[in-house]
Amino acid sequence: MEDLQQAEVLIIGGGPGGIQCTNTIKHYSPDTKVVVLRPETHSMVYCAIPYAIEGLFPIDRTFKKDELITGVGGILVRQKAVQADLKNKVVTIEDGSQIRFDKLLIATGARPFVPPVPGNELGRIFTVKTEDDTRAIIKAVEEGKHKSKTSTPKAVVVGAGAIGIEQALAYRAHGFETHLVEMMPYPLPQLLDEDMAEPIIEELRDAGIILHLGISLKALKGKEFVAGVELSDGSTIELEEGRDFVVFGIGMRPDIDLFKDTGIEIEKDGIVVDEHMRTSLPGVWAVGDCVHFKSGIDGKPIGGKLATNAVPMAKVAARDMLGLPARYRGYFNGAATVVGKLRVGGTGFSERIARARNFDVFVTYGETTARFPMMPDAGIVRIKLIFEKGTKRLLGGQVLATEAVAERVDLLTLSIQHGFSAQDLAELSYSAQPWQSHLPARNAIVEAATKAVDLEFYTDQPEPTEPGMS
């Protein structure tokens, strides 16, 4: 092993943040010695895991190449950090050796949350994050199908966020009777408002998923393996012990136990950082799912556990380490997923979250076909925009469509980042083409924004009536 006693930059964590920081430092300063600690055998493309479970490709297609670190001159060490003395700038790894550092990046990510309900220690209860998680679930799926000679195997997914929905659809693809449990009254509650969720509910039901909405998990029962899921409405989903299984997808918690007694400032949601990704201790930065940070809209704390947040944060941290100007303005949380025939996305604040954060808001909607109406499979595009009253500043947007959702979400995110008003969006100059858009006369985003500009011509109410899905 190469001499590791001293690192100019030590990175704990080999996920998106660690990889990006390594690449950025090496881009600007090729001679800087960067050491990356990664206990996992592979870094993974996490959002591809459900599709590997579904069987669309082998699990190794989700593995990131080590060359993303080593190919630019970084030193990759497959060991876990077990002790951190941040004031003396020393980290001890699992083989007992120590690495001294000049600068440290904490990029340890987050781990799935399992609620403290009775029975949560039983076998065949899974979370979804690591290679081991993925292999265990794939094995459970194959075992479930093999053991199902007289009845249909079952899977219960707790949490109807993007991870939960993608998992549920994967198990349905394998022929499992699949239950999806969500304590909110509708799916994707962090991405959408309830008035945009009905098409998602229909898609899930059409896929054969049994929904338990507005219902929470009460307990898990069984002897060695989970044999039943007790719900808050008094019902129980009975499972065949040793064959069926439960998967949690209800959220993540920062993986920061290593740093709790180091003197670094920590909040419930992670390590506190400033806009340069600096922590409370000199020479220590942190990025990604392990940090506590703020919204780019109102400057107040908000969750932001997305790889698309970790990557720009890591660029900022790397540049700041090198003395180059950089700042991260905050989370806008643009995200997208797929549910059956629909693509779904959201960005900024939902109406529900905006109101909870004391914004006085109104909303508008726009709807067109996704292609020229005469084209085959014209599909739909439906937009919801959330504006601040008075200023008519865009605070958030949601998109349901049969195609090209991520691109629309990104446009709305850019608009929020730069403080666009309804008038700015109403003046959007857009393209049109029969396979890729509605007729030139209409654009769903412009349509919704124009309604906000001319609100009094559409309704006397502060919130225009939503159109139905076509």
N, C-alpha and C positions, 0 to 999 in steps of 0.2 A: 504493500500500500504506500502511495506517495506520502511524503512527510506532511502531516496535518497539524502539527503543533501550533501553527500560526496561520490565520486567514485574515486577509485584509477585509473581506466581506464574508460573513458566515450567514447562510440562509437556512432556517429550520422550516422545512416543508417543500416538497417537490411538485406541488400542484400548479395551477395556472399562475398564481402570484409568484412563486419561486422561480418557475421557468422564465416568466417575462422579465423579472428583475435581473436574472443572470444574463439574458440576452441583451437587455438595455445597457447594463454596465459594460459588457464586453464590446458592445457596439461603439461606445464613446471612449472606453479605456481598456483596450485589449490586454494590457499587461497587469491589470488588477487581478489578484488571486481571489477567486470566488469559490467557496466550498458550499455544497448543498447537501444537507442531511435529509434523507428520505427513507423512512423505515419500510415503506411498502415495496414489494417486488416491482410493481409497475405503477406509474401515474396513469390515471384513466380519464377518458372523455366521459364524465359522469352522466351527461344528458343522453348519451347513447346506450346506457345500460338497459333501459326497458326494451330496446329493440334487439339487443343481444339475447335477452331473456325470451322475447317473442320468437327468436330463431331466425331473424332476418339476416344475421351474419354471426360468425363465431366470436366468442368473447375476446379473442386476441385482437380483433379489429378495434376494440375500444382502448387498447393500450397505446400510450404515447411513447415515442421512441426516446430512449435515453440520450440519443444524439442531440436532442433539443437543448440539453445541458452540456454534454461532453463535446459536441460538435463545434461549439463556440469557444471552447477552452475552459469551461467550468469543471470542477472536480466533484463528482457524484459519489457520495458515501451512503451505502444502504444500511444505515444504522439509526436507531432511535436516540434522541436526546433524552436523558433521564434526570439531569440536574442542570440548573442554569443559575450561575452567579453573575447577574447582569452588571452589578456595580464594579466587580473586578474583571468583567469581560472574559469569563471562562464558562464553557459548556462541557459537561461530562456526557459521554455517549455510552451505550449499553455494554461495550466491551471493556469499560473501565478507563479508557484513555480520555484525554482532555484536549479540547481545541480552544486556543485563545483567539480572540478576534479584535479587530479595530472597530468594525461596524457590524451590526447584527440586524437582519430582517426576520421578523416573526411572521410566518405564513403557514401556520398550522391548521388553518381551515376550521371546519365544524364537524360535529358528529351527530347522527340522527338521534332524535329525542324519543324515548319510550316512556309513556306516562306511568306514574306509580300506582297502577291499578292492581288489585289482587290477581295473581296468576301470571304476571308478566315475565316470570322466570322460566316458564314451561318451554319444552322443546317445540320445534317447528314454528317459532315466532321469529320473524326476520325484520331487519332494517335494510335499507338500500343505500350503499355508499361505496364500499370497497370491493376489491376483487374477490375477497373471501365471501362477502355478502352475496355477490352475484353468482359465484360458483355454487354456494349453498342453495340459493333459490332455484337455479337451473336443475340441480340435483333433485330438489323437492318436487319440481314440476314433473320430471321424468319418473320419479318414484310414484307420484300421485296417479299418473296415467297408467303405469304398470300395475298398480294395486287395484285399479278400478274395473274389476271384472263384472260386477253386478250393479254398480251405481256410479253416478257422475262424481268425479272429484270436485272439491270445493276449495276456494281461496277467498279470504276475507281481507280487504284492504281498508285500513283505517286512515282517513284523511283524503279529501277529494281536491287537493291542489294538483299542480301539474304532475308531480312525481306519482301521486296516488292514482290519478286517472290513467297515466301512461302504463303503470303497472297493471291496473285492472284490465285494460284492453289487451295487454300481453297475455294474461291468464285466460281471457276469453278466447284468444286466438288458439290456445292449446285445448279448448273444449271444456274448461273448468266452469262450474257454476260459480259465478263471481259476485260477491257482495261488496259494495262500496259504502262505507260509513263516514258521514260528515256531520259535525255538530252544528255548522251553519246551515241555513235553510236552502242553500244552493251550492253547486260546485264552483271551484276556482274563485273563492271569495277574496283572495289577495290580488287577483288579476282583474276581476269584473265586478260590476254591480248586479244586483238581483234581476233588474229589468233587462239585462243582456244575456241572462243565463238559460232561458227556456230552450233555445235551440241546442245548447249543450246537453241539457237533461234529455231531450228527445234523441240526440245522437247516442248517448250512453244507453238509453233504454232500447233503442233499435239494435244496438250491439249485443243486447241480452244481459246487460249488467243490472243487478238488483240493487236499487238505490235505497239508502236509509238516510234521508236528509233531515237536518234539524234534530239529530239524535246523536248522543254521545256514548262512548264506551264506558261501561260500568265495571265489568270484571271479565277475566278469562278463566275458564275452568278446565280441569283435566287432572290426570295423575302425573304421568311423565311428560306427555305431549298435550298440546292444546286440543280440547275436545268440544269446546263451546265458547261462544262470544255472547256475553250478556250485555244488553243495551239499555239505555235510560228509559225507553218506552215500555220496559217490562218484557220485551221479547228476547229470545235466545236463538242465535244461529248455531244449530247443532253441527258438529264436525266429527268425522271419523278419526279417532285418535291414531296417530302414527302415519296417517296418509295426507289429510288435509292440513292447511297451514294458514297463518295470519301474517300480514305484512304491514308495518307501520310506515306511514309517509306523512307525518303531522308536523314536521318542522325539524330544525337543526339547532344545536347549541354550540357555542364557540369551544374549540378544543384548546383550552388555555390552562389546564391544571398545573402544568409545569411552571407557570409564571406567577402563581397566586401568592407566593411568599417572597417575591423578589424585589418588592418595593415599587413595582410598576403600577400605574393607575389603571384600575379595571372597573368596569360597570357590568351589569348583569348580562348585557349583550356582547361583551368583548373588551378588548384592550382599547383604551382611549387614545386617539391620535388626533393631530391637527391636520390642516389642509395640505401639509407637506408629508404626511404619513409619519411624522415624528411622534414617539411616545413621550411619556413624562420623564424618561431617563435619557441622558445624553448618549448618542451613539447607537440608539436602538430605534428601529422603525418597525411598523407592523402594517399588514395589508390583508384584504380579502375577508373571508367569512369569520375570522377570529377577532375582528375589530368592531368597536362601537363608534359609529359615525353619524352623520347628519344628512337630512334631505337637502338636495340642491334647490328646492323650491322655497322652503320656509326657514331653513337653517336649524331645525330642531331634530333631535335624534330620531332615527327610523331604521328599520331593518333593511339590509341590502345584500343578502347572501346569494350573489350571482357571480359566475365566472366573468361575466361581462363587466362587473364592477372591479373584481380583483385585478384584471389585466391593466386597466388604466391607472389604478392605484399603484401597482408595482412599477409602472413606468415613472410615475411621479417620485416614488421612493428612491429608485435608482438614480434618477437625475439629481435629486436633492443630496444624496450621498456624495455625488461627484461635484457638488457645488454649482450645478446648473439650475436655472430658474424652472420651477414647476410647482403647480398647485392642483389639488383635486377639489372641485367645487361641491361635490356631494352626490348622493344617490338620486337618480331619476327612475331607475328600476324598470326600464323597458324590457319586456319579456314576451315570449310567444310559446304556444304549444299546438298540438294537433289532436283533435277529437273526432274520430271517424272521418266524415267528408269535410269537416270544418277545420279551418285554421283559426286560431284564437290568439289575441294579443292585447296587451295593455301597457300603459306607461304613465308616469307621474302619479297623481292622486286619483283614486276612484272617488265617486261622489260621496260614498259612505265615509271614506277616510278623510276627505277634505272637510266635511262637516264636523267630524270628530276632532279635527285640528282647528276648529273655530273659524273656518272660512265661510263666508256668505257666498253661495254659489248658485248658478243655474246651469242647465244642461240643454244641449241640442242634439239632433240626430240627422244623419244623412244616409240614404240608401240607394244603391244602384245595382245593376248586374255587374259581374266581374269582367265580362267581355261584352262586346256589342251584342245587343239582345238577339239578333238573328244568328249568332254563332252557336255551334254545338256546345252543349253543357255550359250555358252562359253563367250559371251560378249566381252568387249574391255577394255584395259587399255592404256591410252595415257598420256605421260609425257612430259612436257616442263621444261627444266632447264636453268637458267640464270647464266652465269659465268662472272666474271671480266676478261677482257683481260689481258694477261701477267701472272698474278698469277694463273689464272684459278680457283680462289676461287668461291665457290658456293654462290650466292647472293639471289636466289629465286627459287621456283619450283611451278609448277601447275599440277594438276592431274584431268583427266576425266576418269571415269571408271564406270562399271556397279556394282561394289562392292569393298569393302575394300579400300576406298579412305582415310579416316581419319588416318588409320595406316600408309599409305604411306606418307601422309603429315607430320605426327609426325616424321618419319624417316628423312625426308628432313629438318624439323625444327632443329632436333638434329644436323644434319650435318652442317647447317648454324651456329648454336650456337657455335660449336667447330671449325669453320674455315676450314671445309673440302674442299679439292680441287677436281677437276675432277678425278685425279688419285686415291684419297682416295675412292670416290664413285665407280669408275670402279673396285676396288678391293673388293667391298662389297661381303661378303659371305652370301648367301641367301638360303632359303628353297624352296622346290617344292612339290606339291601334286595335283593330278588331279582336285579336286574340288576347289582349292584355289589359283592356280598360273598357269602360262604358263609352257610349257615343261622345264625341267632343263637347257637346253642349253641357255635359254634367260630369261632376266629380264629387264623390260622396263627402270628402273632407271639406271641399269648398262649399258644398251644399249646407253642411252642418254649420260651418263658420258664418255663412251668409245669414242664416237664420238667427245667429247670435248678434250680428251687426244690426239686423232689422227686426229685432225681437218683437216689437209692438205690432208688426204687420202679420205675424204668425199666430200670436196668442195674447190674451190679456193676462195669462198666468205667468208667474216667474219661471216656470219650467215647462217648456213646450211638450205637448203630447207626443209620445213616441209613435213612430209608424210601425205597422206590422211587418213581419218577415214575408218577403215575396217568394 
